[in-house]
Amino acid sequence: MVRDDTPIRRQLMTIVLLTSTLALLFTVAAFAAYEYFTFRQSAVRHLATLGRIVATNSTAALAFASPEDARETLAALKAEPQIVAAGLYDADGFLFASYPESLPASAFPTAPGAAGFRFADAHLEGFEPVVQGTKFKVGTLYLRSDTRAIYARFQLYGLIAALVFAVSMNRDRKSV
């Protein structure tokens, strides 16, 4: 009689194991999706805020046509290691100053685009108008931010999830 119960017990344990596995996979997928979308929103918000600050500080450099002051303002972006490129365009749409200075002009868009920030390849990039007063546009700021760090973080999350999954599967197998 004990032998007849063994297959049923094993079947029940297999069903419990599969249910636990699916629950774990759905939890990991939900966590990853939440983290991904939250990161995108916060990255855009952070870059837009940084863009507004730098654009405000660049108004005088563009209004008085001072490339040295513009480069100095852009050089402050060293404090943000994820910023890989920044450019100030004058009112006519020509590149006025760039960061880092060693970056060739060909690395920048040929003309400023629409205001706002978008994800492109492994970067978040966009434009912020440089406005003097409340309405007079004196130029445009371009910012490009590297997003590889977040993808490295996602890889770490994946590794942690795989380890938790492996440990839980090994533990469940021992109880079967």
DONU-885538 format. One record per residue: y, x, z of N, C-alpha, C, O in turn. Coordinates in steps of 0.05 Angstrom, whole numbers, plus 5000, padded with zeros to 4 digits. Example, Ala and Ser with C-alpha at 12.3 -4.5 7.8 and 13.67 -1.06 7.14 Angstrom:
// DONU-885538
488652645156491052465156493452645156493452855169/495552575142497952735143500152585157502352685161/
***
This chain:
// DONU-885538
497650165000500050005000502550175000504550094988/502550405013504850585013505350684985507650724978/503250744970503550844943504950644925506450724908/504550394929505750184913508750164919510350084902/509550224944512350204952513950444941516350424938/512750664937514150904929515650874903518050944902/514550764881516150734857518550544861520650594849/518250334876520550154881522650294897525050274891/521850444917523850594933525350794915527750824917/523850934898525051124880526950984860529051094854/526150754851527850604832530450524847532650544835/530250434871532650354886534450594891536850574889/533250814898534851054902536251144876538451244877/534851124854536051194828538351004822540451094812/538050754827540250564823542650624841544950624831/542150684866544350764884545651024875548051044876/544051214866545051464856546851424831549051534829/545951264812547451204788550051054795552151114783/549950864813552350714822554350904835556750894829/553351074852555151274865556451464844558751524846/554851544825555851724804557951594787560051714782/557551344779559551194764562151154780564351184770/561851084806564151054823565751314825568251304824/564351534828565651794830567151864803569351954804/565751814781566951864755569451694750571451794740/569351444757571651264753573951344771576251334763/573351434796575351524814576751774803579251794804/575151964794576352214782578052144758580252254754/577051974740578551894716581151754724583251814712/581151584743583551444752585551634764587951624759/584551824780586352024792587552194771589952254772/586052284751587052454730589152304713591252424706/588652064706590551904691593151864706595351884695/592851794732595251764749596952024750599352014747/595552244755596952504756598252574730600552674730/596952524708598052584681600552424676602652544668/600452164680602852004674605052044694607452044687/604452094719606452154739607752424733610252444735/606252624724607352874717609352844694611552954695/608552694674610252664650612952534658615052624649/612852334675615252194683617052384700619452394695/615852524719617452694736618552944720620753034726/616953044701617953264685620353184668622253334666/620252954656622452854640624952814658627152894651/624452694681626652644700627952904709630352934710/626253104715627253364724628853504702631053614707/627753504678629153644656631753504649633653634642/631753234650634153084644636353144665638653174658/635553164690637453234711638553514707640953554709/636753694702637553974697639453984673641454134673/638753834652640453824628643253724634645253834624/643453514650646053404657647753614673650153634668/646453754691647853954707648854184689651254254690/647154284672647854514654649954414634651854564628/649654174623651654074604654354044617656454114605/654453944642656953914656658254184661660754214658/656654384668657754654673658454804647659755004648/657654704624658254824598660654714584661454814564/661854514595664054374582666354574577667454574554/667254724596669454904593668855124572670555194556/666455224573665755444554665955344525666855494508/665055094521665254984493668154904487669054954464/669554784505672254694500674154934494675954904477/673655164507675355394503674055604485675055824483/671855524471670455704453669955974464670656184453/668555974488667956224502664956274502663656174521/663856414483660956454483659956614507657656574516/661556794518660756944541660256764565658256784579/662156574569661856384591659456204586657956134605/658956124561656655954555654056104560652255984572/653856354553651456514558651056544588648756544597/653156584602652956614631651956354644650256364662/652956134635651955874645649055834639647455754656/648255894614645455874607643656064622641356014627/644756304628643156504642642256414670640356514681/643656214681642856104707640155964705638955914726/639255914681636555784678634355974685631955894685/634856224691632856414700631456304725629156374730/632956154740631856034765629655834760628255754778/629455734735627455544728625455674709625955674684/623355794719621555944702620155794679619355914659/619955534681618755374660620555334636619655244615/623155394639625055364616624655614598625155834607/623755564574623155784555625355814535625556024522/627055614531629255634512631455434519630855214528/633955514515636155334518638355424498638655664493/639655234487641755294468644055094470643754864475/646455204467648855034466649855024437650255224424/650154784428651254734401654154644404654754494422/655854734386658654654387658954374375656954254367/661354274374661853994365661053964335660553744326/661054184320660254174292657254204287656354194265/655754234309652854254307651754534302649454564295/653454744306652455014302651655134329652955074350/649555294329648655424354650855614364651655804349/651755564388654055714400653155934418654256154419/651055874435649956064454647055994459646255754456/645456194466642656134470641556284495642756484504/639356184505637956304527634956294521633956084512/633556514524634456784530635756894505635256814482/637557084509639057204487637357334467638057354443/634957434475633157574457631757384437630657474417/631857124442630556934425632156904399634556854400/630856924376632356894351633256604346632156414357/635356584330636456314324634456134311634655894313/632556254297630456094283628655954302627155764294/628656034328626955904348628155634358626955494373/630555584349632055344358632155144335632055224311/632454884341632954694319635454764304637354874315/635454714278637754784261640254624268642454714263/639854384279642054214287641154044311638853994315/643153964327642353804350641153534342641953414321/639353434358638053174353639152964371641253004384/637852744371638652514388638352584417636552734425/640052474434639952524463637252414474636252214465/636152564493633652484505631552704504631952904490/629452664518627352874520624652764512623952534518/623052934498620552854487618453074490619153314491/615953004492613753194492613053274464612753094447/612753534459611953634433610253874437611054074449/607753864427605854084431605554144461604953964477/605954384469605754464497608454484510608854634529/610354334499613154344510614254074515613453874503/616154064532617953834535620653934526621654124537/621853794507624353884497626153644491625353424488/628753714490630653504483633553594484634153824488/635253404480638153454478639753294498639053064505/641853414508643653284526646553324516647253554511/648053114511650753154502652553294523652253244547/654353464514656253594531658853444527660053454505/659753304548662053124545664253214564663753264587/666653214553669053284570670353014577670852854560/670852984602671952734611669752524611667552564620/670452294599668452084598667352024570665251904567/668852114549668052044523668152264502666752244481/669552474506670052674486667752874485667453044503/666052864464663753034461664653304450665753324428/664053514465664853784457662453944447662754174437/660053834450657653974441655053844450655153614460/652953994447650253894455648654114467648754344457/647154054488645354244501642554184492641653954492/641054394485638254374478636654514500637254744507/634554394510632754514530629854484521629054274511/628354694525625454694520623954804544624555024554/622154644555620754714579617754734573616654574558/616454944584613654994579612054814598612654794622/609954684587608354504604605554614608603754474618/605054864602602354984605601554984635599154964641/603455014653602755024681601354764691599454774706/602354534681601054284689598254264678596454154691/597854364653595154344642593254534656590854474658/594254754666592654934683591854794709589654824719/593754634719593254484744591054274738589354224755/591154144715589153944708586354084705584353964713/586254324695583754464693582654524721580254504726/584454594739583554644767582554384779580454384792/583954164774582953894784580153834773578453734787/579753894747577153854734575054014747572753924751/575654264753573754444766572954334794570654334801/575054254809574554144836572853894834570953854849/573453714815571953464811569053534804567153404814/568653734786565953804778564353914802561953864805/565754074819564354184843563653964862561353954873/565453774867564853554885562553384873560753304888/562653344848560553194834557853334837555853204844/557753594832555353754834554253754863551853714867/555953784882555053784910553953504918551953484931/555353294909554453024916551852964902550152824914/551453054878548953004863546653154876544453054879/547153404884545153574897544353444924541953444931/546253344938545753224964544152964961542352904976/544952804940543552544936540652604927538852454934/540152804911537452874902535652944926533252884926/536853084945535253164968534352924984532252924997/536052714984535352474999533252304985532052124997/532952344958530952194943528352304948526352204938/
***
